Amino acid sequence: MVGCVKPPIITPASQAEAEKAIDHTKARQLSDSIADNLLKDDRPSLRNQMEKAARDYYNEASFGSTVDQMFAMYGKPLEAEYKMDAIGRKTGSGGYDKPMRKFWYAVRTPKNEKGSVYLTVEVVPDEGGLASSGFALVTFPLGVPPSLK
């Protein structure tokens, strides 16, 4: 059986809610810290910067394994340059629905030139502050969007 999740509709009201819930300066500081911890391969700090649900789901070993898989595919990041951020919503199963600000960085690895791989860091409100709901290294096989160049 296949199910569908209705995508969130971003309205001026929901965007205003996200702007209010996620202070841009604090979110950027957290995101930059996550990018720095990824460059340093500081996994305990990375895991501690994740939202509670992620920390509860991934123990240290499984979190480390996920990072290992990312490094094996793209190479360990050596440099990250902030490119842009955007506000939106993060939704998931079980009614998960939070405002989110996603940050984008051009990344250089031993396997890839800067600008062919990107780091995304998702920042959400969590436990009275901000935390990351996820980070990933991504590529664009059909070409990098102009907003990231």
C-alpha positions in Angstrom: 0.0 0.0 0.0 1.3 3.4 -0.9 0.3 6.5 1.0 0.7 10.2 0.3 1.3 13.0 2.6 -0.3 16.3 1.7 2.6 18.8 1.3 2.5 21.8 3.5 1.1 25.0 2.0 3.3 28.0 2.7 1.1 31.0 3.2 2.0 34.5 4.4 0.7 33.5 7.9 2.8 30.3 8.0 5.8 32.1 6.8 5.4 34.8 9.4 5.0 32.0 12.1 8.3 30.5 10.9 10.1 33.8 10.9 8.9 34.4 14.5 9.8 30.9 15.6 13.2 30.8 14.1 15.4 33.8 14.8 17.6 34.2 11.7 20.8 35.2 13.5 20.6 32.4 16.0 19.7 29.8 13.3 22.6 31.0 11.1 25.0 30.6 14.1 23.7 27.1 14.8 23.9 26.2 11.1 27.5 27.6 10.8 28.5 25.6 13.9 27.1 22.4 12.4 29.0 23.0 9.2 32.2 23.6 11.2 31.6 20.5 13.3 31.1 18.5 10.1 34.4 19.8 8.8 36.1 18.8 12.1 34.3 15.5 12.1 33.1 16.3 15.6 30.3 13.7 15.7 29.4 14.1 19.4 28.9 17.8 18.9 27.0 17.2 15.7 24.6 14.7 17.4 24.1 17.1 20.3 23.0 19.8 17.9 20.2 17.6 16.6 16.6 18.0 17.8 15.6 15.7 20.6 13.6 13.3 18.3 16.7 12.7 16.2 19.0 12.2 19.2 16.4 9.7 20.6 16.2 7.9 17.3 19.9 7.7 16.5 22.3 6.4 19.1 26.0 7.4 18.8 26.8 4.3 16.7 24.0 4.6 14.2 24.6 8.4 13.9 28.3 7.7 13.2 27.4 5.1 10.6 25.2 7.6 8.8 28.0 10.2 8.7 30.4 7.5 7.5 28.0 6.7 4.6 27.8 10.3 3.7 31.6 10.7 3.7 32.1 7.5 1.7 29.8 8.8 -1.0 30.9 12.4 -1.3 34.2 12.6 0.7 34.8 14.3 4.0 34.1 18.0 3.7 37.2 20.2 3.7 35.6 23.6 3.2 32.1 25.0 3.3 30.9 28.4 2.0 27.5 29.7 2.9 25.3 30.3 -0.1 21.7 31.0 1.0 18.9 30.1 3.3 15.1 29.7 2.9 12.2 29.4 5.3 9.6 26.7 5.0 8.0 23.8 6.9 9.3 20.3 7.8 6.6 17.7 7.9 6.7 13.9 8.5 4.8 10.9 9.7 2.9 11.0 12.9 1.9 14.6 12.5 5.4 16.1 12.6 5.1 19.7 11.4 7.5 22.4 12.3 8.6 25.7 10.8 12.1 25.3 9.3 14.9 27.3 8.0 17.2 25.5 5.5 20.8 26.7 5.0 22.9 25.8 2.0 26.7 25.7 1.7 28.9 24.9 -1.2 31.3 22.2 -0.1 34.7 21.0 -1.2 35.7 17.4 -0.5 38.7 15.3 -1.6 36.3 13.8 -4.3 34.5 17.0 -5.4 35.3 20.6 -6.3 33.5 23.3 -4.3 30.2 24.0 -6.0 29.4 20.5 -7.1 28.4 19.2 -3.7 26.2 21.1 -1.2 25.6 20.8 2.5 22.1 21.5 3.7 21.3 22.1 7.3 17.7 22.2 8.5 17.1 24.3 11.7 13.8 23.9 13.6 12.4 25.1 17.0 13.0 22.4 19.6 12.7 22.3 23.4 12.5 26.1 23.8 15.5 26.8 21.5 16.8 25.8 18.1 18.2 22.5 16.8 18.9 20.7 13.6 16.3 18.3 12.2 18.9 17.1 9.7 21.9 17.8 7.5 22.9 16.2 4.2 25.4 16.4 1.4 23.6 16.7 -2.0 24.4 17.1 -5.7 22.4 18.3 -8.7 22.9 15.9 -11.6 20.8 18.1 -13.9 22.7 21.3 -12.9 23.1 23.5 -9.9 20.2 26.0 -9.4 21.2 29.6 -10.2 20.5 30.7 -6.6 23.4 28.5 -5.4 26.0 29.6 -7.9 
